[in-house]
Amino acid sequence: MFGLGWLAVELAVREGSPELAPLYIGLIGAARAVPAIAFTIVAGAVVDRSERRGLLLRSQTAATLFVAILAALAMAGSASIATVMALTLLVGVAASFDAPARQSLIPRLVPHEDIMSAVGLQSMAAHATGIVGSMLAGLLIAPLGAGGLIMANAVGHLPVIVAIALLPPMPPTEVAFRPHVLRSVRDGLAWIVRDPVVRWVFIVAVCASLLGRPYLQLLPAFVANHLRLGPEALSLLLAVTGVGALVGSTVVASVGALPGRGRFFLGGALLTALLVAALGTRADLASSALLCLLLGVTTMLVMGGASAILQTMTPAHLMGRVMAVQVTMFMGLMPVGQLLLGSLGSVLGIERVYVGAGVVAAVITAAAIRGASRLRDLGSSSGSPLPAVAGASAAE
Protein backbone atom coordinates (compact mmCIF):
# COMPACT_ATOMS: atom_id res chain seq x y z
CA MET A 1 0.00 0.00 0.00
CA PHE A 2 2.78 2.41 0.92
CA GLY A 3 4.90 1.66 -2.16
CA LEU A 4 2.05 1.69 -4.66
CA GLY A 5 0.47 4.84 -3.24
CA TRP A 6 3.74 6.76 -3.24
CA LEU A 7 4.54 5.50 -6.74
CA ALA A 8 1.28 7.12 -7.91
CA VAL A 9 2.35 10.41 -6.28
CA GLU A 10 5.79 10.17 -7.94
CA LEU A 11 4.24 9.52 -11.37
CA ALA A 12 2.02 12.60 -11.05
CA VAL A 13 4.96 14.76 -9.93
CA ARG A 14 7.16 13.40 -12.74
CA GLU A 15 4.50 14.46 -15.26
CA GLY A 16 4.35 17.95 -13.74
CA SER A 17 0.79 17.54 -12.42
CA PRO A 18 0.93 16.72 -8.68
CA GLU A 19 -2.76 17.56 -8.34
CA LEU A 20 -3.48 14.38 -10.34
CA ALA A 21 -2.12 12.16 -7.55
CA PRO A 22 -5.60 11.40 -6.08
CA LEU A 23 -6.87 10.54 -9.57
CA TYR A 24 -3.92 8.20 -10.22
CA ILE A 25 -4.49 6.46 -6.91
CA GLY A 26 -8.15 6.12 -7.88
CA LEU A 27 -7.26 4.68 -11.30
CA ILE A 28 -5.02 2.09 -9.68
CA GLY A 29 -7.88 1.20 -7.36
CA ALA A 30 -10.23 0.89 -10.33
CA ALA A 31 -7.82 -1.53 -11.99
CA ARG A 32 -7.97 -3.65 -8.84
CA ALA A 33 -11.76 -3.37 -8.73
CA VAL A 34 -12.48 -4.68 -12.23
CA PRO A 35 -11.43 -8.30 -11.58
CA ALA A 36 -12.80 -8.21 -8.05
CA ILE A 37 -16.25 -7.31 -9.37
CA ALA A 38 -16.05 -9.43 -12.53
CA PHE A 39 -14.58 -12.66 -11.13
CA THR A 40 -14.86 -12.90 -7.35
CA ILE A 41 -18.46 -14.08 -7.08
CA VAL A 42 -17.89 -16.73 -9.76
CA ALA A 43 -14.59 -17.56 -8.04
CA GLY A 44 -16.56 -18.25 -4.86
CA ALA A 45 -18.52 -20.96 -6.69
CA VAL A 46 -15.21 -22.36 -7.98
CA VAL A 47 -13.84 -22.37 -4.41
CA ASP A 48 -16.83 -24.40 -3.20
CA ARG A 49 -15.97 -27.00 -5.86
CA SER A 50 -12.17 -26.99 -5.51
CA GLU A 51 -9.38 -28.34 -3.33
CA ARG A 52 -8.61 -25.08 -1.56
CA ARG A 53 -4.94 -25.51 -0.74
CA GLY A 54 -4.07 -26.07 -4.41
CA LEU A 55 -6.18 -23.10 -5.45
CA LEU A 56 -4.40 -20.88 -2.91
CA LEU A 57 -0.97 -22.04 -4.09
CA ARG A 58 -1.76 -21.17 -7.70
CA SER A 59 -3.25 -17.76 -6.90
CA GLN A 60 -0.40 -16.73 -4.56
CA THR A 61 2.26 -17.81 -7.07
CA ALA A 62 0.62 -15.78 -9.84
CA ALA A 63 0.27 -12.71 -7.62
CA THR A 64 3.94 -12.94 -6.59
CA LEU A 65 5.04 -12.98 -10.23
CA PHE A 66 2.93 -9.95 -11.21
CA VAL A 67 4.04 -7.89 -8.19
CA ALA A 68 7.70 -8.68 -8.94
CA ILE A 69 7.29 -7.49 -12.55
CA LEU A 70 5.67 -4.25 -11.37
CA ALA A 71 8.49 -3.71 -8.88
CA ALA A 72 11.15 -4.27 -11.54
CA LEU A 73 9.54 -1.71 -13.87
CA ALA A 74 9.26 0.85 -11.06
CA MET A 75 12.88 0.32 -10.01
CA ALA A 76 14.02 0.79 -13.62
CA GLY A 77 12.03 4.03 -13.95
CA SER A 78 9.92 2.49 -16.73
CA ALA A 79 6.59 2.40 -14.94
CA SER A 80 3.69 4.49 -16.21
CA ILE A 81 0.18 4.80 -14.90
CA ALA A 82 -0.95 2.45 -17.71
CA THR A 83 1.54 -0.31 -16.86
CA VAL A 84 0.82 0.05 -13.13
CA MET A 85 -2.91 -0.31 -13.84
CA ALA A 86 -2.37 -3.34 -16.09
CA LEU A 87 -0.26 -5.24 -13.58
CA THR A 88 -2.56 -4.25 -10.73
CA LEU A 89 -5.43 -5.70 -12.72
CA LEU A 90 -3.56 -9.01 -13.08
CA VAL A 91 -2.84 -9.09 -9.35
CA GLY A 92 -6.54 -8.47 -8.83
CA VAL A 93 -7.46 -11.50 -10.95
CA ALA A 94 -5.30 -13.71 -8.73
CA ALA A 95 -6.74 -12.10 -5.60
CA SER A 96 -10.27 -12.79 -6.84
CA PHE A 97 -9.66 -16.50 -6.27
CA ASP A 98 -7.28 -16.16 -3.32
CA ALA A 99 -9.43 -14.09 -0.97
CA PRO A 100 -12.63 -16.21 -0.88
CA ALA A 101 -10.55 -19.37 -0.59
CA ARG A 102 -8.67 -17.98 2.44
CA GLN A 103 -11.81 -16.61 4.08
CA SER A 104 -13.61 -19.94 3.71
CA LEU A 105 -10.73 -21.82 5.39
CA ILE A 106 -11.46 -20.50 8.89
CA PRO A 107 -14.58 -22.60 9.57
CA ARG A 108 -12.61 -25.67 8.40
CA LEU A 109 -9.75 -24.99 10.83
CA VAL A 110 -11.39 -23.89 14.09
CA PRO A 111 -14.49 -24.92 16.11
CA HIS A 112 -17.68 -23.00 15.37
CA GLU A 113 -17.79 -21.22 18.73
CA ASP A 114 -14.27 -19.83 18.16
CA ILE A 115 -14.84 -18.36 14.68
CA MET A 116 -15.17 -14.71 15.78
CA SER A 117 -12.03 -15.00 17.92
CA ALA A 118 -10.22 -16.65 15.00
CA VAL A 119 -11.20 -13.77 12.69
CA GLY A 120 -9.87 -11.30 15.25
CA LEU A 121 -6.62 -13.21 15.72
CA GLN A 122 -6.12 -13.43 11.97
CA SER A 123 -6.56 -9.66 11.71
CA MET A 124 -4.23 -9.09 14.67
CA ALA A 125 -1.47 -11.02 12.92
CA ALA A 126 -1.94 -9.06 9.70
CA HIS A 127 -2.04 -5.63 11.33
CA ALA A 128 0.80 -6.26 13.78
CA THR A 129 3.11 -6.84 10.83
CA GLY A 130 1.48 -3.89 9.06
CA ILE A 131 2.63 -1.58 11.85
CA VAL A 132 6.22 -2.72 11.43
CA GLY A 133 5.93 -2.59 7.65
CA SER A 134 4.71 1.01 7.64
CA MET A 135 7.55 2.08 9.91
CA LEU A 136 10.13 0.27 7.79
CA ALA A 137 8.66 1.81 4.65
CA GLY A 138 9.24 5.30 6.04
CA LEU A 139 12.88 4.42 6.69
CA LEU A 140 13.47 2.60 3.40
CA ILE A 141 11.62 4.85 0.95
CA ALA A 142 14.64 7.14 0.52
CA PRO A 143 17.28 4.45 -0.23
CA LEU A 144 15.00 1.96 -2.03
CA GLY A 145 12.28 4.10 -3.60
CA ALA A 146 8.72 2.98 -4.21
CA GLY A 147 9.87 0.20 -6.53
CA GLY A 148 12.11 -1.27 -3.86
CA LEU A 149 9.23 -1.36 -1.38
CA ILE A 150 7.04 -3.16 -3.92
CA MET A 151 9.82 -5.70 -4.54
CA ALA A 152 10.03 -6.29 -0.78
CA ASN A 153 6.31 -7.10 -0.91
CA ALA A 154 6.93 -9.65 -3.67
CA VAL A 155 9.65 -11.31 -1.59
CA GLY A 156 7.24 -11.35 1.35
CA HIS A 157 4.91 -13.60 -0.65
CA LEU A 158 7.42 -16.45 -0.63
CA PRO A 159 6.99 -17.59 3.01
CA VAL A 160 3.24 -17.36 2.48
CA ILE A 161 3.51 -19.85 -0.38
CA VAL A 162 5.56 -22.16 1.83
CA ALA A 163 2.98 -21.92 4.65
CA ILE A 164 0.13 -22.79 2.29
CA ALA A 165 2.08 -25.76 0.94
CA LEU A 166 2.35 -27.12 4.51
CA LEU A 167 -1.44 -27.15 5.00
CA PRO A 168 -3.27 -30.47 4.57
CA PRO A 169 -5.39 -30.86 1.41
CA MET A 170 -8.88 -29.37 1.83
CA PRO A 171 -11.34 -30.95 -0.61
CA PRO A 172 -14.74 -29.37 -1.26
CA THR A 173 -17.71 -30.03 1.03
CA GLU A 174 -19.90 -32.81 -0.34
CA VAL A 175 -23.51 -31.93 -1.20
CA ALA A 176 -26.30 -34.08 -2.56
CA PHE A 177 -26.52 -32.12 -5.81
CA ARG A 178 -23.99 -29.80 -7.44
CA PRO A 179 -25.55 -27.52 -10.08
CA HIS A 180 -23.90 -25.57 -12.88
CA VAL A 181 -21.48 -22.85 -11.74
CA LEU A 182 -23.76 -19.98 -12.81
CA ARG A 183 -26.71 -21.54 -11.03
CA SER A 184 -24.50 -21.97 -7.97
CA VAL A 185 -23.74 -18.25 -8.09
CA ARG A 186 -27.46 -17.44 -8.39
CA ASP A 187 -28.32 -19.73 -5.46
CA GLY A 188 -25.71 -18.05 -3.27
CA LEU A 189 -26.95 -14.56 -4.13
CA ALA A 190 -30.57 -15.61 -3.57
CA TRP A 191 -29.72 -16.88 -0.07
CA ILE A 192 -28.04 -13.57 0.79
CA VAL A 193 -31.11 -11.60 -0.34
CA ARG A 194 -33.50 -13.86 1.59
CA ASP A 195 -31.68 -13.82 4.92
CA PRO A 196 -32.58 -10.52 6.69
CA VAL A 197 -29.44 -10.37 8.87
CA VAL A 198 -26.99 -11.18 6.09
CA ARG A 199 -28.77 -8.82 3.69
CA TRP A 200 -28.30 -5.87 6.08
CA VAL A 201 -24.65 -6.80 6.67
CA PHE A 202 -24.02 -6.39 2.96
CA ILE A 203 -25.99 -3.13 2.72
CA VAL A 204 -23.85 -1.57 5.46
CA ALA A 205 -20.69 -3.09 3.90
CA VAL A 206 -21.49 -1.47 0.54
CA CYS A 207 -21.74 1.95 2.20
CA ALA A 208 -18.50 1.46 4.15
CA SER A 209 -16.65 0.19 1.09
CA LEU A 210 -17.69 3.01 -1.24
CA LEU A 211 -17.53 6.00 1.11
CA GLY A 212 -15.60 5.14 4.26
CA ARG A 213 -12.80 2.68 3.71
CA PRO A 214 -11.19 4.38 0.63
CA TYR A 215 -9.76 7.10 2.90
CA LEU A 216 -6.86 4.74 3.63
CA GLN A 217 -5.79 4.23 0.00
CA LEU A 218 -6.03 8.01 -0.58
CA LEU A 219 -3.76 8.91 2.35
CA PRO A 220 -0.70 9.44 0.07
CA ALA A 221 -2.58 12.22 -1.73
CA PHE A 222 -3.89 13.61 1.58
CA VAL A 223 -0.34 13.78 2.94
CA ALA A 224 1.29 15.18 -0.19
CA ASN A 225 -1.40 17.62 -1.39
CA HIS A 226 -3.21 18.68 1.80
CA LEU A 227 -0.75 18.32 4.67
CA ARG A 228 2.15 19.26 2.33
CA LEU A 229 4.40 16.63 3.90
CA GLY A 230 6.59 13.79 2.63
CA PRO A 231 6.65 9.99 2.80
CA GLU A 232 7.82 9.99 6.43
CA ALA A 233 4.46 11.53 7.43
CA LEU A 234 2.64 8.89 5.36
CA SER A 235 4.65 6.24 7.18
CA LEU A 236 3.48 7.63 10.52
CA LEU A 237 -0.19 7.76 9.51
CA LEU A 238 -0.14 4.21 8.14
CA ALA A 239 1.70 2.96 11.22
CA VAL A 240 -0.77 4.47 13.68
CA THR A 241 -3.63 3.17 11.53
CA GLY A 242 -2.06 -0.26 11.90
CA VAL A 243 -1.83 0.19 15.67
CA GLY A 244 -5.52 1.08 15.73
CA ALA A 245 -6.37 -1.90 13.54
CA LEU A 246 -4.44 -4.15 15.92
CA VAL A 247 -6.48 -2.80 18.83
CA GLY A 248 -9.68 -3.24 16.84
CA SER A 249 -8.73 -6.80 15.95
CA THR A 250 -8.14 -7.51 19.63
CA VAL A 251 -11.63 -6.22 20.38
CA VAL A 252 -13.13 -8.43 17.66
CA ALA A 253 -11.25 -11.44 19.00
CA SER A 254 -12.36 -10.66 22.55
CA VAL A 255 -16.09 -10.25 21.89
CA GLY A 256 -16.47 -13.66 20.26
CA ALA A 257 -18.24 -15.03 23.33
CA LEU A 258 -19.97 -11.77 24.32
CA PRO A 259 -23.41 -10.47 23.32
CA GLY A 260 -24.03 -7.51 21.08
CA ARG A 261 -21.99 -8.48 18.02
CA GLY A 262 -24.48 -6.79 15.71
CA ARG A 263 -24.12 -3.54 17.63
CA PHE A 264 -20.32 -3.73 17.42
CA PHE A 265 -20.56 -4.02 13.64
CA LEU A 266 -23.11 -1.23 13.15
CA GLY A 267 -21.49 1.07 15.69
CA GLY A 268 -18.11 0.60 14.02
CA ALA A 269 -19.60 1.56 10.64
CA LEU A 270 -21.16 4.76 12.01
CA LEU A 271 -18.01 5.80 13.88
CA THR A 272 -15.86 5.12 10.81
CA ALA A 273 -18.00 7.48 8.73
CA LEU A 274 -17.86 10.26 11.34
CA LEU A 275 -14.09 9.90 11.77
CA VAL A 276 -13.46 10.09 8.00
CA ALA A 277 -15.41 13.36 7.93
CA ALA A 278 -13.40 14.66 10.88
CA LEU A 279 -10.11 13.71 9.20
CA GLY A 280 -10.97 15.99 6.29
CA THR A 281 -11.12 18.97 8.65
CA ARG A 282 -7.57 18.46 9.96
CA ALA A 283 -4.55 20.30 8.59
CA ASP A 284 -1.86 19.14 11.04
CA LEU A 285 -0.04 15.83 11.42
CA ALA A 286 -0.74 15.27 15.14
CA SER A 287 -4.55 15.40 14.98
CA SER A 288 -4.55 13.51 11.68
CA ALA A 289 -2.53 10.75 13.32
CA LEU A 290 -4.98 10.55 16.23
CA LEU A 291 -7.93 10.22 13.86
CA CYS A 292 -6.11 7.58 11.82
CA LEU A 293 -5.49 5.65 15.03
CA LEU A 294 -9.21 5.70 15.85
CA LEU A 295 -10.12 4.84 12.26
CA GLY A 296 -7.92 1.75 12.47
CA VAL A 297 -9.98 0.58 15.46
CA THR A 298 -13.42 1.25 14.00
CA THR A 299 -12.58 -0.14 10.57
CA MET A 300 -11.70 -3.47 12.14
CA LEU A 301 -15.02 -3.50 13.98
CA VAL A 302 -16.68 -3.26 10.56
CA MET A 303 -14.51 -5.73 8.64
CA GLY A 304 -13.98 -8.21 11.45
CA GLY A 305 -17.58 -7.98 12.58
CA ALA A 306 -18.88 -8.61 9.06
CA SER A 307 -16.59 -11.61 8.56
CA ALA A 308 -17.50 -13.18 11.90
CA ILE A 309 -21.26 -12.69 11.43
CA LEU A 310 -21.18 -14.13 7.90
CA GLN A 311 -19.00 -17.10 8.83
CA THR A 312 -21.30 -18.03 11.70
CA MET A 313 -24.56 -17.49 9.78
CA THR A 314 -23.68 -19.15 6.45
CA PRO A 315 -24.27 -22.85 5.66
CA ALA A 316 -21.04 -24.72 4.92
CA HIS A 317 -21.95 -25.54 1.32
CA LEU A 318 -22.52 -21.82 0.58
CA MET A 319 -19.45 -20.51 2.44
CA GLY A 320 -17.22 -19.91 -0.59
CA ARG A 321 -19.92 -17.96 -2.46
CA VAL A 322 -20.96 -15.81 0.49
CA MET A 323 -17.34 -15.04 1.36
CA ALA A 324 -16.77 -14.18 -2.31
CA VAL A 325 -19.57 -11.61 -2.18
CA GLN A 326 -18.04 -10.16 0.98
CA VAL A 327 -14.66 -9.96 -0.71
CA THR A 328 -16.33 -8.22 -3.66
CA MET A 329 -17.72 -5.64 -1.23
CA PHE A 330 -14.35 -4.86 0.32
CA MET A 331 -12.01 -5.56 -2.63
CA GLY A 332 -14.25 -4.56 -5.51
CA LEU A 333 -16.40 -1.70 -4.28
CA MET A 334 -13.66 -0.15 -2.14
CA PRO A 335 -11.48 0.57 -5.22
CA VAL A 336 -14.59 1.91 -6.99
CA GLY A 337 -15.01 4.31 -4.09
CA GLN A 338 -11.29 5.02 -4.31
CA LEU A 339 -11.70 6.05 -7.96
CA LEU A 340 -14.81 8.11 -7.23
CA LEU A 341 -13.35 9.95 -4.26
CA GLY A 342 -9.92 10.28 -5.90
CA SER A 343 -11.44 11.82 -9.03
CA LEU A 344 -13.44 14.29 -6.96
CA GLY A 345 -10.36 14.97 -4.84
CA SER A 346 -8.37 16.08 -7.90
CA VAL A 347 -11.04 18.74 -8.55
CA LEU A 348 -12.36 19.70 -5.11
CA GLY A 349 -9.42 18.81 -2.86
CA ILE A 350 -9.05 15.51 -1.07
CA GLU A 351 -9.87 17.03 2.34
CA ARG A 352 -13.29 18.26 1.15
CA VAL A 353 -14.04 14.86 -0.33
CA TYR A 354 -13.23 13.19 3.01
CA VAL A 355 -15.76 15.44 4.75
CA GLY A 356 -18.50 14.89 2.18
CA ALA A 357 -18.05 11.13 1.94
CA GLY A 358 -18.02 10.75 5.71
CA VAL A 359 -21.23 12.75 6.17
CA VAL A 360 -23.09 10.79 3.48
CA ALA A 361 -21.88 7.46 4.88
CA ALA A 362 -22.95 8.48 8.40
CA VAL A 363 -26.48 9.34 7.22
CA ILE A 364 -26.87 6.03 5.36
CA THR A 365 -25.49 3.98 8.24
CA ALA A 366 -27.75 5.71 10.76
CA ALA A 367 -30.74 4.79 8.60
CA ALA A 368 -29.52 1.18 8.52
CA ILE A 369 -29.17 1.10 12.31
CA ARG A 370 -32.77 2.24 12.61
CA GLY A 371 -34.11 -0.29 10.11
CA ALA A 372 -31.97 -3.38 10.75
CA SER A 373 -33.48 -4.48 14.06
CA ARG A 374 -32.53 -8.17 13.72
CA LEU A 375 -28.93 -7.32 12.88
CA ARG A 376 -28.80 -4.70 15.64
CA ASP A 377 -29.95 -7.26 18.22
CA LEU A 378 -27.85 -10.15 16.88
CA GLY A 379 -26.17 -12.04 19.70
CA SER A 380 -27.88 -10.01 22.43
CA SER A 381 -29.92 -11.63 25.17
CA SER A 382 -33.08 -9.98 23.88
CA GLY A 383 -32.39 -10.39 20.19
CA SER A 384 -31.52 -13.07 17.69
CA PRO A 385 -28.91 -15.57 18.87
CA LEU A 386 -26.26 -16.81 16.52
CA PRO A 387 -27.04 -20.30 15.20
CA ALA A 388 -25.59 -23.20 17.13
CA VAL A 389 -24.26 -24.79 13.95
CA ALA A 390 -23.14 -22.84 10.91
CA GLY A 391 -23.76 -24.75 7.78
CA ALA A 392 -26.01 -27.63 8.48
CA SER A 393 -25.55 -29.55 5.27
CA ALA A 394 -28.57 -28.52 3.29
CA ALA A 395 -28.50 -29.80 -0.28
CA GLU A 396 -28.63 -27.18 -2.97
N, C-alpha and C positions, 0 to 999 in steps of 0.2 A: 504493500500500500504506500509506504513512504517513497520507495524508489520510483514507482510508476507515477505517483502524483507529482513528484518533483521533476520527473522527466517531462511531463506535460507543461509545467511552468517553464522549464528550460527551452522547450521547443517554441513556445510562444515568444519568449524573450529573444531567442535567436532570430526569429522572423520579424522582430521589431514591433510586435503587437502584444505586450504583456497583458493587456486587458482581455485577450482571448483565452487566458489560462483557464478560467472557469468553463468556457465552452469546450476546450480541448479535454478537460477532465470529464465533462459530460459525454463527449463523443466516445471516449474510451469506455465509459460506463455503458453506453448504448451498444457498443460492440460486444460487451460481455452479456448484455441483456438479450440480444437476438437468439443465441442458442439456448439460453436458459428458458425463454418463453416458447421457442419452437420445439425443443427436444425433451425438456425435463419431464413433462407429464407422461409422454410416451416412454421415456427412459424408466419411469417408475413402474410401468407395466412390464418392461423388460427385466427390471430388477426382481420383480415378483416371480419371474420364470427362470432366473439365472442362478448359477453358483456364484455367490456374492464375493468371495475372496478373489476368484479369477477376474471378475469384472472390475474390482477395485485395482488390482495389479495392472490391468491394461490401461485404465483411465489415468492412474497416477504416472505411469511410464510416459504416456503421450503428453500429459501436461508438463512433465519435467523437460521433455525435448523442446516443446514450443517456448517455454520460459527461457531456456538456455539460448535459443536462437535469438529471441528478443534482446536478451542481455548482451549477446555478442554484437548485434547491430548497434545498440546504444553505446557500448564501449568504443566501437570503431567510429562513432560520430555519424553513422549512416542511417540512423532512425529518423523517420518522418511520422507525422500523425497518421498517415495512411498505413504504413507498415506496422505501427504500434496497434492500430485498430484491427488489422488483419490477424496478427498473432494473438491478440487478446480474444478475438472471436474464436480462434482454434482452441485456446485454453478453455474458453467457455463451453465448447462442445464436449471436451473431456470432463469438465466439471458437471455437466448436465447428467452424466451417468454416475460420477463419483459421489456426489452429495446425497442423493436418495439412497444409494447403497450403504453409505456410512451411517446415515440416520437410522435406517431400518435394522442395523446390526444391534443396537442397544437392547431391544427386547429379547434378542436371542442370546445375549451375554449375561444379563443380570435378572434376578427375580422381579416379578411385576411390582411388588411393593417398594422396590428400590429404584424404579425408573427415574423419578424426578431427581433424586439425589445423584444418580448416574449422569443425568443431563448436566446438572450443576458442576459435578466433578470434571466432566469432559470440558466444559467451558472454562473452569478454573485452570486446567492444564494449558489450554490454548492461550488464555489471556495472561497467565504468568509469564510465559515465554514472549508474549507480545510486548510486555513492559520492557523486558531486557532488549528485545529487538529494536524497539523505538529508540531506546537510549543509545544502543550501538550505532544505529543509523545516523543519529546526530553527530557521533564522533567520526564515523567512516565516510560521510558524504563528501567531505573535502578531499581526502586522498583517493577514494574509489570512484566517486561520481555516482549518478543514478544507475548507470549500467552495472557498476560493480555491485551495488546493493541488490539489483535484480538477479545477477549471477549467484550471489550468496543464497538467494531464495531457491534457485534451481538446485544448488548443492544440498540445501536443506530437505529437498524432496527424497534424497537417496535413503536416509534412515527410515523414512516413512514406508518406502517400498519394501525394505527389509522387514519391518514390523508386520506389514500386511502378509508377506510371504510366510511368516511364522504362525499365522492364525490357522486353525483347522478349517477344512473345507466347510462351506455353509450352503448346502443345496436348498432349492426353493421349498416352501411349505406346500404339502400335498393338499389338493382340494378335489372334490368329487368331479368337477367339470371345469375345464380350462378353456374359455372362449377365445375368439380372435383378439389380437392385441388391441385394435381400435375399440372393440366392444368392452374389453377390460378397462380401457381408459374411461369410456362412458359410464361403466358401472361404478368406478371409483368416484367420478365427479358427481354422479347421482346420489351416492351415499353422503357425500359432503353436504350437498344441498338439503337433503332430507333431515340430517341430524341438526337440531337447533343450536346445540352448544358449539359443535365444530363449525357450523356455518358462521356464527358470530366471531369465532376465533379468526377466521379468514377475513371477514370484513374489517376487523380492527387491524389485522396484519397488513392488508392492502393499504390502509391509511398510513400506517407507520412506515411502510416500505417506500411509498411515493413521496411523502412529505417530511417525515421525521428523520429516518436513518441516513439519507444521503448527505446530511451535514458532515459526516465523518470523511467521506471521500472528497468533499469540497474544501476540507481544511487547508490543503496547500494553497489554494487561491485566496482563502480568507486570510491566511498568514501573510502571503506575499503582497496582495493588493489592498487589503483593508488595514491590517496591523502594521504593514510596511516593515516586516522583519524577515529574517532568513531561515534556512533549513534547521538551525539549532532551535528556534522557537517552535517549528513544526514538530521536531523531535520531542520537545517538552509536552506539547499538547497531546500528541499521540501516546506518550508514556503515561501521563496522568489519566487519559481515557482508559488505557489498559489497566491501571490500578483500580479505577472505578469499576471496570468490567469484572475484574477479579473479585472485588467486594460483592458485586451483584451476583456473580456466579456462586459465591459462598452462600448468599441468601437463598438462591434457588435450591442449592443442594440441601440447605438446612430446613426448608419448609416442606420437604417431601412428605413428612408424616404429620404436618400441621394442617388445620382447616384454613379455608379462605384462599385457595390457590387461584380461583377466578378473579378475586379482588386484587391479588398481587399483579396478575397479568394486565387487567384493565387500568389499575392505578399507575403501573409502570408506563403504559401507553400515554396516558394523560400527562404525567409528569415529563416524559420525554418531549412531547410537543411544546409544553410551556418553557422548558429549558432551552430548546432550540431557538424559540422566539427571543428569550433573554440573551442568548449568545450573540444574536445579531445587534444588540444594543451596546455591546462592549467594544471598547477601542484600546484596551490595555491588556498586556499579557497575563497579569496576575488574576484578574477577574475572569478572563477567558479560560485560564487553566482550571479555576475552581468549577466553572460551569461544565467544562469537559469532563472533569472528575465525576460530577453528579450525573452527567449524561451516560458515562460508562456504566454506572450502577443501574439507572432506569432502563437503559437499552437491554441489559441482560435480563431484567424482569420481564420484558416483552418477549425476547427471543427464547430464553430458557423456559418461561412460562408457557408459551405456545407449543414448544417441542414436547414438554412434559405432558400437557393436557392432551395433545394429539396422540402421543405414544401410549397413553393409558386408556384412551377412548376408542381407538381404532382396532377393528378385528385383525388378526394376524395375517389373513390372506389378502387384506387390502393395504397393509402397512407400507409397501413400497410406493404405491400410487398416491396415498395420502401424504407421505413424506415428500414425494416429488412435487405435489402441489404446494406444500409449504416452502420447499426450496425455490420454486418458481416465484413465490411471493417475495422472498428475501433476496434471491439472486437475480431474478428477472425484473421485477418491478422496481427494486431499489436502483439499479442502473438507469431505468427509465426516468425515475424521479431525479436521478443525478443529472441526466441530460436536460430535463425540463428546468430544474433549478439552476444548473450551470449556464444554460442559454440565457435565462432571465438575468442571472448574475452578471453576465458580460455587458448587459444593457443598463440594468438598474443598480448594480452594485451587489456583491454577494451578501453584504450585511443586511440590506433591505429584504432580500429574498429569504434569508433565515427568519426574519421577523414575520413576514407574510405567511410562509409555509407553516411555521409553528402555530400561528393563530388559527389558521384553517384546520390544521390537524387537531388542535385542541377542541374546536367546536364539534368536529365530526366524532371524535372519541367520546366527548361528553354525551352526545346523543346516543351513542352505542351503549354507554354505561346505563343510561336511563331505560333503553329498550331491551337489553340483553339480560333479563332477570335470571334465567337459568344459568348462564355463564357467570354472572355476578355472584351467585350463591353456590357455585360449584365447590364441593369439598367442605362447605360449612355445615354446622350441625343442623341448621334450619333449611338448608338448600339441598341440591342434588348431590349425592355422594358419587365419588368415582366408582366405576364398575369394579367388582372384585376380580374379574378376569378379563384382561384385554384380549380380544381376538378369539373368542369361542369360535371353533372352526365351522363357520357357516359356509355352505357350498355356494358358489356364485351361480 
